[in-house]
Amino acid sequence: MALVFLMGTNCLKIEKRLDPSAILSALGGNSYFLFLSDQPNGGSPRTLLTYRTDGTLQLQSWNGGPGNIIKGVVANGVIFALDGSTNDTIWMSRDQGNTWESWTNSTPQSSAFQRLAACNGTVIATYANISTDAVQTPQGYFSTDGGSSFSNFHVASGSTSPVPVRGLDCNSTHAFVAVGSANYISRALLTNLTSWEQPPTHPSVHSFYTGIVASDTGLVGIASSTELRINYSTDRGNAMTNAGYFPLGSQYVNGGDFGNNRYRIAVAQNSPSVLCRVYTTSSGSEDPNTQLTPNDLSCGSSTDMAIPAMLVDSNRILFSYRFNGQASTGLYFSADDGANFTNVDLSSVWTSSGYITSIARAR
């Protein structure tokens, strides 16, 4: 294990400089981190935005640390981030992004971590692939002590070699990893992340999951085949059932979350018109093509639009969208459980290339 401490710049605020240690208390309780990446275009924002629900936007930049954040989460006040390019490294900030330290895998895989999740203070990270026994590499890693140490794990999948990680999520009791190309899901108790099991029942009509969203009692899986489909479970992923499919032209990247007793699944609809569509379902059991009516929101006219991140926090919903070759970004916010959405103007703090990859509650 290696710890590297990197000094950063002072926090930048629109009107004046603000000491980083006072950021959260100054912003109040309803504030959110918006993590940025311009990796596909060769840029390095080294920036996150903080959005407060009263409309306040704040920009935080640093020197050193992760150039891009392809995935960011917050656990017990610590930011954990992946940059998608620095091999075997998980970045951490304990002062809201002002300075950074890193944990580097002592068993190098010569690859970068790609997926990250946090629940109940536990942080879980995986590479693009994950091993299915204790001998193979790459292993997955988790921390329960704020990043001071990480332990390794492998998943159950029925395969004899490492498998692709298609989705990673967790709830208050369990972690879930969707793997391989056979719609397999592995799960483990957060209290015992070294022991994973493969639930027995999965639909067999889809090619692979493109993402999963966990609630405390259930699980929704978005599956890609000739169309975008939705599978669901009401028993923590033990038995997945096919519910139906999204309208043709729908694309799912990672725009899903559970909160206020509902799943929210956001898809990009690039044909026949460009829309951000937010579907709401209590169990995932409804066919989105015939039984669900989404919120349809304009996200511009670019046909390469996608929705990379969503956060549901009580009756507040935030999701980001990207377009223009992943060089441009936007943010929608709802304060009334999805009845109305506002397209947030980010131009006062961000006009550079890149997009919001992840959204996390600041505290």
Summary of the structure (lengths in Angstrom):
residues: 363
radius of gyration: 19.4
end to end distance: 27.6
largest distance: 57.1
contacts: 1288
relative contact order: 0.13
helix: 4%
strand: 46%
